[in-house]
Amino acid sequence: MNKNNKRFKISWTGASSFLGLGLASCMVSCQGIDNQENERPNILFIVTDDQGPWTFSFQSDLNAHTPNLDKLAGSGAVFTNCFSNSANCSPSRAALISGRYPSETGVTDLFARTEVEGLPVEFTTFPDVLKANGYNTAFIGKWHLGENEHQKHFWPTRRGYDKFTGFSLHGAMSKSPTLRVDEEWHHFEGEYTSDLLTDIAMDYMDEFITGSGDVPFLLSLHYWAPHANTGFPEGFKMPERGRSWLPLKDEDMAYWDTLSVRFPHPDFPNLDSVLLDRYIREYNASVHSVDRNLERLMEYLEANSLIDNTIIIFTSDHGYMSGHNGLWHKGRGWWMTKDQRDPYGIYEGWRRENLYDNTLKVPFIIKWPGAINEPIVIDEVISFVDIFPTLLEMADIEKPENLLLRGNSIVPLIKKGDINWDNDLYAEFSDLRTYRTTEWKIVKDFSENAIHELYDLHNDPEERQNLYNSNRSDVIVIREQLERMLTEKMTSINDPLLDK
């Protein structure tokens, strides 16, 4: 019997026929067995929102409690140096799904700050290619690649996904969300968002394995968590000041009730330790809401005989800061100081745009039955533009003719073949561009502020000392070399910022 029948308790207001709820559990289990025989694997692609790379107990973070992500990491490949190619939601998601850099797609910032209103339709997406090669496809959760509900050509169902349940912009809240179910909005009063999205993911998989036989599926599950809430259920009392990740289930909050929270940079001047303490507790509890639902997903795959033929990929759309460098948030960081200002007087108000490693680096775990038979840790640098070609190779699909992809498949890294891998990283956000080697990192600011940065990653991995204006001769040589490499990269992709 399907262990997850309890999910059918959901009040599907106005959507009682959605996905044919009430499918016989024995049918689900029995037909799931046949799916194992399919040569091409199913793909469960899980993306969280705003999750830093330091949020795992298996990486010895003292604030984290992620037992199920620990298990996933212990049965697959952990990439310790995976980076988004941007530091905010829309541009990073555009790079992930298209395999192209933000300036190429025109999505270099949130849509309110760009001339485009969605990922341009001329860009092929990886679900486009998987669908064209026989995959059933579905998207659940936060899309953020086209916000206007009247411009349906930007929606997931026009970008390679057969089905879509979620929110075009953001979920806004961790409880009682309103989701678009196919073409209509439905409110889910009293439901916790992470639990609800997981329920819907399992319902979609039910439909796929009962109605499609041995046809493989791509299921993209994009959680709202651990993004801070921008809306709250009626009657919820906000904390005294700042953002909040609440409300969350008691079982997600319990671990942090008595935990002594550790700060990443406790010596940062004028640090608001009271506010930061609350932020870290709530943020990690939000991560736990995803971790807890990962256990439900794994149990579902086991119960329905899908576990041996399903690739599971876990990542986030970009990184996050919780007190790192005195900031919280992502590409536009806010000062975690008592007066909410830069104690060094370099930046006015917020930190403006930033491309710190903690903003760009993301968790990345792959469980690939048959290909990864024991846990491995991979330290080579990969980025989101590598994911599209990777999925094609995993699914044994040839890259379409004339399709331009900027990255390379990471499958050879997984299989430990003899490969000459390029560990340099290029990333963009708004008017910032960065070129990063394993030893050094330059960030050029093409805005009128022109506050450039240079970091010695070997001796200063936390990027706390900006050496761009250093007079040391060896630093000047490295800075000029990195500036040439950055310019060459921008030229190769015809970055419009070169005109500045």
C-alpha positions in Angstrom: 0.0 0.0 0.0 1.1 3.6 -0.7 2.5 4.9 2.6 1.5 8.4 1.7 -2.3 8.1 1.5 -2.4 10.6 4.4 -1.6 13.4 1.9 -5.2 13.1 0.4 -6.5 15.0 3.5 -5.6 18.3 1.7 -8.6 20.6 1.2 -8.3 21.2 -2.6 -10.7 24.1 -2.6 -12.3 24.3 -5.9 -10.0 21.7 -7.4 -11.5 18.4 -6.3 -10.8 16.7 -9.7 -7.2 17.8 -9.8 -4.9 15.0 -10.8 -7.6 12.4 -10.3 -7.0 12.2 -6.5 -8.0 8.9 -4.9 -6.0 6.7 -7.3 -5.9 3.2 -6.1 -2.7 2.7 -4.1 -2.2 -0.8 -5.4 -2.2 0.5 -8.9 0.4 3.0 -8.0 2.7 0.4 -6.5 2.2 -2.2 -9.1 2.7 0.0 -12.1 5.7 1.7 -10.5 7.6 -1.6 -10.8 7.3 -1.5 -14.5 8.9 1.9 -14.6 12.2 0.4 -13.3 12.5 -1.4 -16.7 12.6 1.9 -18.6 16.1 2.5 -20.0 16.0 6.2 -19.3 15.9 7.3 -15.7 13.2 9.4 -14.1 14.6 12.8 -12.8 13.4 14.4 -9.6 15.0 17.9 -9.6 14.6 19.7 -6.3 15.4 23.4 -6.0 15.1 25.3 -2.8 15.0 29.1 -2.6 17.8 31.2 -0.9 19.6 28.2 0.6 23.2 28.8 1.6 25.9 26.1 1.0 26.6 26.0 4.8 23.1 24.8 5.9 23.9 21.1 6.4 24.8 19.1 9.4 26.9 16.8 7.3 29.1 19.8 6.5 29.5 20.3 10.3 27.5 23.5 10.4 26.7 23.9 14.1 23.3 25.6 13.5 22.0 23.0 11.0 19.9 19.9 11.5 19.4 18.1 8.2 19.3 14.3 8.8 17.6 13.5 5.5 19.8 15.6 3.4 22.7 13.9 5.3 21.3 10.5 4.1 21.0 11.7 0.5 24.5 13.0 0.6 25.7 9.7 2.0 24.2 7.8 -0.9 25.3 10.1 -3.8 27.7 12.7 -5.0 28.3 16.0 -3.1 29.7 18.9 -5.1 31.4 21.2 -2.6 32.0 24.0 -5.2 28.7 24.4 -7.1 27.9 28.0 -8.0 24.9 29.8 -9.4 25.8 32.1 -12.3 24.0 34.9 -10.6 23.0 36.1 -7.1 19.3 36.6 -7.3 16.3 34.4 -8.2 15.3 35.2 -11.8 18.8 35.5 -13.4 20.0 32.3 -11.7 16.9 30.3 -12.6 17.2 31.5 -16.2 20.8 30.3 -16.4 19.9 27.0 -14.8 17.1 26.2 -17.2 18.7 27.6 -20.4 22.4 26.8 -20.0 23.2 30.4 -20.9 24.6 33.3 -18.9 22.2 36.0 -17.6 23.4 38.8 -19.9 22.7 36.5 -22.9 19.1 35.9 -21.8 18.6 39.5 -20.8 17.6 38.4 -17.3 20.3 40.0 -15.2 18.1 41.0 -12.3 14.6 40.7 -11.0 12.1 41.5 -13.9 11.0 44.8 -12.3 14.6 46.0 -12.9 15.1 44.7 -16.4 13.7 45.4 -19.9 12.5 41.8 -20.3 9.4 40.4 -18.6 10.3 36.8 -18.7 12.8 34.3 -20.1 12.7 35.1 -23.8 10.9 32.4 -25.8 13.8 31.9 -28.2 15.9 30.2 -25.6 15.5 26.4 -25.5 15.1 24.9 -22.0 16.2 21.5 -20.7 12.5 20.5 -20.1 11.9 21.4 -23.8 14.5 18.9 -24.9 13.5 16.2 -22.4 9.8 16.5 -23.4 10.7 16.3 -27.1 12.5 13.1 -26.3 9.6 11.3 -24.6 9.7 12.5 -21.0 6.6 13.4 -19.1 7.3 16.8 -17.4 5.8 18.7 -14.5 6.8 21.8 -12.6 5.7 22.5 -9.0 6.4 25.5 -6.9 8.2 28.8 -7.5 8.8 29.7 -11.2 9.9 33.3 -11.3 10.8 33.3 -15.0 7.7 35.3 -16.1 5.5 37.1 -13.6 2.6 38.4 -15.6 -0.2 35.9 -15.5 -1.6 37.3 -18.8 1.7 36.5 -20.6 1.3 32.8 -20.8 4.1 32.3 -23.2 6.4 32.8 -20.2 4.7 30.1 -18.1 6.2 26.7 -17.4 3.6 25.0 -19.6 5.0 27.0 -22.5 8.6 26.2 -21.6 8.7 22.4 -21.7 6.5 21.4 -18.8 3.3 19.5 -19.4 1.8 20.4 -16.0 2.3 23.4 -13.6 1.1 23.9 -10.1 2.7 26.7 -8.1 3.3 30.5 -8.3 4.6 32.5 -11.2 6.4 35.0 -9.0 6.8 33.7 -5.4 4.8 31.9 -2.8 5.0 34.8 -0.3 4.3 32.7 2.8 5.2 29.4 4.5 1.5 28.6 5.4 -1.9 29.0 3.7 -0.5 29.8 0.2 -2.4 30.5 -2.9 -1.3 28.4 -5.9 -2.1 28.3 -9.6 -3.4 24.8 -10.4 -3.0 24.6 -14.2 -5.0 27.7 -15.2 -6.7 28.8 -12.0 -5.8 30.1 -8.6 -6.7 28.1 -5.5 -6.2 28.9 -1.8 -5.0 26.2 0.6 -6.0 27.5 4.0 -4.1 26.0 6.9 -1.6 24.0 4.8 2.1 24.4 5.2 3.7 25.3 1.9 6.6 22.8 1.9 4.2 20.0 2.9 1.7 21.0 0.3 4.2 21.2 -2.6 5.5 17.8 -1.6 2.0 16.4 -1.6 1.4 17.7 -5.1 4.7 16.3 -6.3 3.7 12.8 -5.1 0.3 13.2 -6.7 1.9 14.1 -10.0 4.2 11.0 -9.8 1.1 8.9 -9.1 -0.4 10.2 -12.3 2.7 9.6 -14.3 3.3 6.0 -13.2 -0.4 4.9 -13.4 -1.2 6.6 -16.7 2.1 6.4 -18.7 3.5 3.0 -18.0 7.2 3.0 -18.6 7.5 6.6 -19.9 10.1 8.4 -17.8 9.3 11.7 -16.0 11.1 14.9 -15.2 9.6 16.4 -12.1 10.9 19.9 -11.1 10.0 20.6 -7.4 10.9 24.2 -6.5 10.2 24.9 -2.9 9.5 28.4 -1.4 11.6 27.6 1.6 13.9 28.8 3.0 13.0 32.2 1.5 11.8 34.7 4.1 8.1 35.3 4.0 6.7 38.3 2.2 3.1 37.6 3.2 1.5 36.0 6.3 -1.7 34.1 7.1 -4.6 36.1 8.5 -4.2 36.5 12.2 -0.5 35.8 12.3 1.4 38.1 14.6 4.7 39.2 13.1 7.8 39.3 15.2 8.8 42.7 16.6 11.0 43.8 13.7 12.6 42.6 10.5 11.7 39.6 8.3 10.3 36.3 9.4 10.2 32.7 8.2 7.3 31.9 10.4 4.8 30.3 10.8 6.5 26.8 10.7 5.5 23.5 12.2 6.5 22.9 15.8 8.5 19.8 14.7 10.6 22.1 12.4 11.2 24.7 15.2 11.9 22.2 18.0 15.6 21.7 17.4 16.4 25.4 17.7 14.4 26.1 20.8 17.3 25.5 23.1 20.2 25.6 20.7 23.1 28.0 21.3 23.3 29.7 17.9 26.7 30.4 16.4 27.4 33.5 14.3 29.6 33.2 11.2 31.3 36.6 11.9 30.6 37.4 15.5 33.3 40.1 15.5 31.6 42.3 12.8 31.3 45.8 14.1 27.9 46.9 15.6 26.4 43.5 14.9 22.7 43.2 15.9 23.1 39.9 17.7 19.5 39.7 19.0 18.0 40.0 15.5 20.6 37.7 13.9 20.0 35.1 16.5 16.3 35.0 15.6 17.0 35.0 11.9 19.3 32.1 12.1 16.9 30.0 14.2 13.9 30.6 11.9 16.0 30.3 8.7 17.4 26.9 9.7 14.0 25.7 10.8 12.7 26.6 7.3 15.5 24.5 5.8 14.3 21.7 8.1 10.8 21.9 6.6 12.4 20.9 3.3 14.6 18.2 4.9 11.6 16.6 6.6 9.7 16.5 3.3 12.7 14.9 1.6 12.2 12.0 3.8 8.6 11.7 2.6 9.7 11.8 -1.0 12.3 9.1 -0.4 9.7 6.9 1.3 7.3 7.5 -1.7 10.0 6.4 -4.2 10.8 3.3 -2.1 7.1 2.4 -1.7 6.4 2.7 -5.4 9.5 0.9 -6.7 10.9 4.1 -8.2 14.0 4.5 -6.1 16.3 2.4 -8.4 15.5 4.3 -11.6 15.2 7.9 -10.4 18.0 10.4 -10.4 17.5 12.9 -7.5 19.2 16.3 -7.8 19.1 18.7 -4.9 20.2 22.3 -5.2 19.1 25.9 -4.6 18.6 28.8 -6.9 21.5 30.8 -5.3 23.2 31.1 -1.9 22.5 33.2 1.1 24.1 35.2 4.0 23.0 35.1 7.6 25.5 37.4 9.2 28.3 36.6 6.8 30.3 39.8 6.1 27.8 41.6 8.4 24.9 41.0 5.9 21.8 39.0 5.6 19.9 38.2 2.3 21.4 37.5 -1.1 22.6 39.6 -4.1 21.2 42.7 -2.5 22.4 42.3 1.1 21.0 44.2 4.1 23.3 45.2 6.9 22.9 43.1 10.1 23.9 46.0 12.2 22.0 47.9 14.9 21.6 51.0 12.8 21.3 49.0 9.5 24.3 50.8 8.0 27.7 49.9 6.8 30.1 50.4 9.8 32.9 51.1 7.4 31.1 53.8 5.5 31.8 52.4 2.0 28.2 51.6 1.1 25.1 53.7 1.8 22.0 52.0 3.0 22.1 48.4 1.8 25.2 46.6 0.4 23.8 47.1 -3.1 24.6 44.2 -5.4 27.2 41.7 -4.2 28.8 38.6 -5.6 30.2 37.0 -2.5 30.8 33.3 -2.6 28.2 32.8 0.1 25.7 34.5 -2.3 26.7 32.5 -5.3 27.6 29.1 -3.9 24.8 26.5 -3.6 24.3 23.0 -2.2 24.5 20.4 -4.9 23.8 16.7 -4.3 23.1 13.9 -6.9 21.8 10.5 -6.2 22.1 8.4 -9.4 21.4 4.7 -8.9 23.6 2.5 -10.9 26.1 5.3 -11.7 27.0 6.3 -8.1 27.3 3.2 -6.0 29.1 4.8 -3.1 29.2 8.3 -1.6 31.7 10.6 -3.3 32.8 14.2 -2.7 33.7 16.3 -5.7 35.6 19.5 -5.2 35.9 20.7 -8.8 34.0 24.0 -9.6 30.8 23.6 -11.5 28.0 26.1 -12.2 24.4 26.2 -13.3 25.3 26.4 -17.0 26.7 22.9 -16.7 23.4 21.4 -15.6 21.6 21.4 -19.0 24.3 19.3 -20.8 24.6 17.1 -17.7 20.9 16.2 -17.8 21.1 15.4 -21.5 24.0 13.0 -20.9 22.2 11.4 -17.9 19.1 10.8 -20.1 21.2 9.6 -23.1 19.9 12.4 -25.3 21.9 14.1 -28.0 22.3 17.8 -27.8 20.0 19.3 -30.4 21.8 20.6 -33.5 22.5 24.4 -33.4 21.7 24.6 -29.6 24.3 26.7 -27.9 25.1 25.7 -24.3 27.8 27.4 -22.3 28.6 24.7 -19.9 29.9 21.1 -19.9 28.4 17.9 -18.6 29.6 17.0 -15.1 29.1 13.3 -15.7 32.8 12.7 -16.4 33.5 14.1 -12.9 31.1 11.7 -11.4 32.5 8.7 -13.2 36.0 9.9 -12.3 37.3 9.6 -15.9 40.5 11.3 -17.1 39.2 14.8 -17.7 40.9 18.2 -17.9 38.3 20.3 -16.0 38.2 24.1 -16.0 37.7 25.3 -12.4 37.2 29.0 -13.3 33.8 30.6 -12.6 32.1 33.5 -14.4 29.0 35.1 -12.8 26.8 38.2 -13.3 24.3 40.2 -11.3 22.9 43.6 -12.4 26.0 45.8 -13.1 28.4 43.4 -11.4 30.6 40.8 -13.1 33.0 38.4 -11.5 35.7 36.1 -12.6 36.9 33.6 -10.0 39.8 31.1 -10.0 40.4 28.7 -7.2 42.9 31.2 -5.8 41.7 34.7 -6.6 38.4 36.5 -7.4 37.7 39.8 -9.0 34.4 41.6 -9.0 34.0 44.6 -11.4 31.3 47.2 -10.7 30.1 48.7 -14.0 27.7 51.1 -12.3 28.5 54.7 -11.6 29.7 53.7 -8.1 32.6 51.6 -9.6 33.4 49.9 -6.3 35.6 47.1 -7.5 36.7 44.1 -5.4 39.6 41.6 -5.4 40.0 38.7 -2.9 42.8 36.3 -2.2 40.6 33.2 -1.7 43.5 31.1 -0.6 44.3 33.3 2.4 41.0 35.0 2.8 38.2 32.5 1.8 35.6 34.5 3.6 36.3 37.6 1.4 36.8 40.0 4.3 39.7 42.0 2.9 39.2 43.8 -0.5 42.7 44.1 -2.1 41.6 45.8 -5.3 43.4 49.1 -4.5 46.4 47.4 -3.0 49.8 48.8 -4.0 51.6 45.4 -3.7 53.2 44.6 -7.0 52.2 40.9 -6.9 48.6 41.9 -6.3 48.6 44.4 -9.1 49.9 41.7 -11.5 47.1 39.3 -10.4 44.4 42.1 -10.7 45.5 43.0 -14.2 45.5 39.3 -15.2 42.0 38.7 -13.8 40.7 41.9 -15.5 42.0 40.6 -18.8 40.3 37.2 -18.2 37.1 38.8 -17.2 37.1 41.0 -20.3 37.8 38.1 -22.6 34.8 36.2 -21.1 32.5 39.1 -21.4 33.7 39.6 -25.0 33.1 35.9 -25.9 29.4 36.2 -24.9 29.0 39.7 -26.2 28.1 41.2 -22.8 26.4 44.6 -23.3 28.2 45.9 -20.2 31.3 46.1 -22.3 30.0 49.3 -23.8 30.4 50.9 -20.4 
